[in-house]
Amino acid sequence: MIERAVDGVLIVGGGYAGVHTARSVRRAGRRSSIVDPSGRHDFVTRLAAVAGGTAPMTDSSAGLEEFADDVILGSVTAVRDGEVDLDDGTTLTADAIVVTAGAVPLKPPIPGIEHARPLRTEDDALNLRSAIEDHDAIVIVGGGATGVQLAGAIGAAHPAKTVTVVDGSDRLLVGMGDATGRDAERILRDRRVRLRLGDDVDEILPDGVSVAGEELVGLPIWAAGFTARADEFGLPTDDDGRVVVDRYLRVDGWTKTFAAGDIARHVTADGTELAMSAQIAVQAGEVAGRNAVRLLRGDRLDEARLAHRGWVLDLGGHRGLAEIGPVTLTAPFFDLLAPALHWAIDMKHLVETRGLAGLTDRPGA
Ligand SMILES: Cc1cc2nc3c(=O)[nH]c(=O)nc-3n(C[C@H](O)[C@H](O)[C@H](O)COP(=O)(O)OP(=O)(O)OC[C@H]3O[C@@H](n4cnc5c(N)ncnc54)[C@H](O)[C@@H]3O)c2cc1C
């Protein structure tokens, strides 16, 4: 076993929470190291557009060296307070660690689930993009934000293909307002996307999906949820496998280790659980990075005040949906604004994490 001490803050995972942790640490004048298997930051919020064919392939990632002082290539297999094990047998120790390893596609016990293509990483998106080009029909399981954005993008980029969205619920975008769900339905139907709502999937086939005994032929894609697998790392979790953190985002009962982003159970000030989203990962990463530095300095930690500000979805072809606070930006005018807003949020993320170079040297520019 090789043991290596890391100076400053050690960050596990270079996603939205990870790079915003690194930004916070840099702003506080401390050193950050990110350990990540790919060494790249995937722009997950752009992956539906990349996979569907409405955004260039170069829009999907950037090297992590742009975000942190040091990048350690490796996959973390276990986390203990103040140390992590890597898959190559190395143990990294640090006085402050922030775990931001995200989530992976859920794999419920549906027969044939292994046939469904996932969409979470840059590799997934690039593989899907070429598989979609090779198929005349596509069946997307899941009518949430990922499935709706992907269906919209495919419908916009490939109008001749048959796209079907399957969801067990009787409406799209459960978790968002009724008006937003109806708008999503309208935009997708305009694109000739078929909706098969209200019945659960019985089986995933190599070339289709069976729903209530009916076989829908097409490339099967899984967009029906993600799961954190924090228990695999030995972290204390809730029933959904998300890390339990205290109000400072420190792992419950631990002293040197924080968790932020999809891997952790985040709540608002009044205790309401927050959905997995990039905006919450960004807010939590900022707090965790700040608190990791405060811990190193022996300062009092800040309480996290995380808040859901709204949803902005890009459905490709200059159409989108937005719900900001209590306001739903609905058709016909506002759905044209939503993609611009989505783009502006992505650019803000780039500028904040990479500085102005993020704008001039941005992916796809
Ligand atoms: C297609 C799609 C579209 C989306 N669109 C939106 C949107 O428009 N708006 C929105 O708010 N949210 C959106 N989301 C959700 C959002 O992308 C996630 O909530 C966000 O990425 C969470 O950030 P994170 O840092 O927790 O995880 P991630 O961004 O997934 O980053 C996790 C990082 O951890 C690394 N990692 C994983 N395992 C290990 C390990 N064992 N050791 C070390 N590193 C590891 C990974 O390589 C990755 O870099 C979308 C999700 C998908 C899939």
The ligand as an SDF file (V2000), in Angstrom:
LIG
                    3D

 53 58  0  0  0  0  0  0  0  0999 V2000
  -28.5570   14.5820  -19.4180 C   0  0  0  0  0  0  0  0  0  0  0  0
  -28.6700   15.3850  -18.1540 C   0  0  0  0  0  0  0  0  0  0  0  0
  -29.1000   16.6940  -18.2110 C   0  0  0  0  0  0  0  0  0  0  0  0
  -29.1830   17.4630  -17.0390 C   0  0  0  0  0  0  0  0  0  0  0  0
  -29.6120   18.7440  -17.1320 N   0  0  0  0  0  0  0  0  0  0  0  0
  -29.6770   19.5050  -16.0080 C   0  0  0  0  0  0  0  0  0  0  0  0
  -30.0670   20.8780  -16.0860 C   0  0  0  0  0  0  0  0  0  0  0  0
  -30.3990   21.3980  -17.1760 O   0  0  0  0  0  0  0  0  0  0  0  0
  -30.0650   21.6040  -14.9260 N   0  0  0  0  0  0  0  0  0  0  0  0
  -29.7010   21.0610  -13.7210 C   0  0  0  0  0  0  0  0  0  0  0  0
  -29.6870   21.7720  -12.6930 O   0  0  0  0  0  0  0  0  0  0  0  0
  -29.3270   19.7680  -13.6170 N   0  0  0  0  0  0  0  0  0  0  0  0
  -29.2980   18.9760  -14.7330 C   0  0  0  0  0  0  0  0  0  0  0  0
  -28.9030   17.6680  -14.6380 N   0  0  0  0  0  0  0  0  0  0  0  0
  -28.4640   17.1360  -13.3310 C   0  0  0  0  0  0  0  0  0  0  0  0
  -27.0210   17.5500  -13.0770 C   0  0  0  0  0  0  0  0  0  0  0  0
  -26.2240   17.2840  -14.2000 O   0  0  0  0  0  0  0  0  0  0  0  0
  -26.4420   16.8590  -11.8470 C   0  0  0  0  0  0  0  0  0  0  0  0
  -27.3010   17.1020  -10.7590 O   0  0  0  0  0  0  0  0  0  0  0  0
  -25.0280   17.3890  -11.5710 C   0  0  0  0  0  0  0  0  0  0  0  0
  -24.1550   16.9270  -12.5890 O   0  0  0  0  0  0  0  0  0  0  0  0
  -24.5470   16.9400  -10.1870 C   0  0  0  0  0  0  0  0  0  0  0  0
  -23.2410   17.3870   -9.9990 O   0  0  0  0  0  0  0  0  0  0  0  0
  -22.2060   16.4990   -9.1420 P   0  0  0  0  0  0  0  0  0  0  0  0
  -20.9420   17.2670   -9.0870 O   0  0  0  0  0  0  0  0  0  0  0  0
  -22.8280   16.0340   -7.8880 O   0  0  0  0  0  0  0  0  0  0  0  0
  -22.0170   15.1710  -10.0250 O   0  0  0  0  0  0  0  0  0  0  0  0
  -21.3380   15.0390  -11.4650 P   0  0  0  0  0  0  0  0  0  0  0  0
  -21.4530   16.2990  -12.2280 O   0  0  0  0  0  0  0  0  0  0  0  0
  -21.9070   13.7900  -12.0610 O   0  0  0  0  0  0  0  0  0  0  0  0
  -19.8060   14.7850  -11.1300 O   0  0  0  0  0  0  0  0  0  0  0  0
  -19.3700   13.6440  -10.4490 C   0  0  0  0  0  0  0  0  0  0  0  0
  -17.8740   13.4960  -10.7200 C   0  0  0  0  0  0  0  0  0  0  0  0
  -17.3630   12.4630   -9.8680 O   0  0  0  0  0  0  0  0  0  0  0  0
  -16.4780   11.6480  -10.5990 C   0  0  0  0  0  0  0  0  0  0  0  0
  -16.4760   10.3160   -9.9710 N   0  0  0  0  0  0  0  0  0  0  0  0
  -17.4160    9.3630  -10.0200 C   0  0  0  0  0  0  0  0  0  0  0  0
  -17.0260    8.2880   -9.3250 N   0  0  0  0  0  0  0  0  0  0  0  0
  -15.8040    8.5710   -8.8080 C   0  0  0  0  0  0  0  0  0  0  0  0
  -14.8950    7.8530   -8.0020 C   0  0  0  0  0  0  0  0  0  0  0  0
  -15.1660    6.6120   -7.5740 N   0  0  0  0  0  0  0  0  0  0  0  0
  -13.7230    8.4350   -7.6780 N   0  0  0  0  0  0  0  0  0  0  0  0
  -13.4350    9.7010   -8.0950 C   0  0  0  0  0  0  0  0  0  0  0  0
  -14.2770   10.4340   -8.8610 N   0  0  0  0  0  0  0  0  0  0  0  0
  -15.4560    9.8750   -9.2080 C   0  0  0  0  0  0  0  0  0  0  0  0
  -17.0570   11.6290  -12.0100 C   0  0  0  0  0  0  0  0  0  0  0  0
  -16.0310   11.3100  -12.9560 O   0  0  0  0  0  0  0  0  0  0  0  0
  -17.5380   13.0750  -12.1440 C   0  0  0  0  0  0  0  0  0  0  0  0
  -16.5230   13.9150  -12.6420 O   0  0  0  0  0  0  0  0  0  0  0  0
  -28.8400   16.8860  -15.7780 C   0  0  0  0  0  0  0  0  0  0  0  0
  -28.4150   15.5450  -15.7380 C   0  0  0  0  0  0  0  0  0  0  0  0
  -28.3440   14.7890  -16.8920 C   0  0  0  0  0  0  0  0  0  0  0  0
  -27.8560   13.3700  -16.8180 C   0  0  0  0  0  0  0  0  0  0  0  0
  1  2  1  0
  2  3  1  0
  2 52  2  0
  3  4  2  0
  4  5  1  0
  4 50  1  0
  5  6  2  0
  6  7  1  0
  6 13  1  0
  7  8  2  0
  7  9  1  0
  9 10  1  0
 10 11  2  0
 10 12  1  0
 12 13  2  0
 13 14  1  0
 14 15  1  0
 14 50  1  0
 15 16  1  0
 16 17  1  0
 16 18  1  0
 18 19  1  0
 18 20  1  0
 20 21  1  0
 20 22  1  0
 22 23  1  0
 23 24  1  0
 24 25  2  0
 24 26  1  0
 24 27  1  0
 27 28  1  0
 28 29  2  0
 28 30  1  0
 28 31  1  0
 31 32  1  0
 32 33  1  0
 33 34  1  0
 33 48  1  0
 34 35  1  0
 35 36  1  0
 35 46  1  0
 36 37  1  0
 36 45  1  0
 37 38  2  0
 38 39  1  0
 39 40  1  0
 39 45  2  0
 40 41  1  0
 40 42  2  0
 42 43  1  0
 43 44  2  0
 44 45  1  0
 46 47  1  0
 46 48  1  0
 48 49  1  0
 50 51  2  0
 51 52  1  0
 52 53  1  0
M  END
$$$$
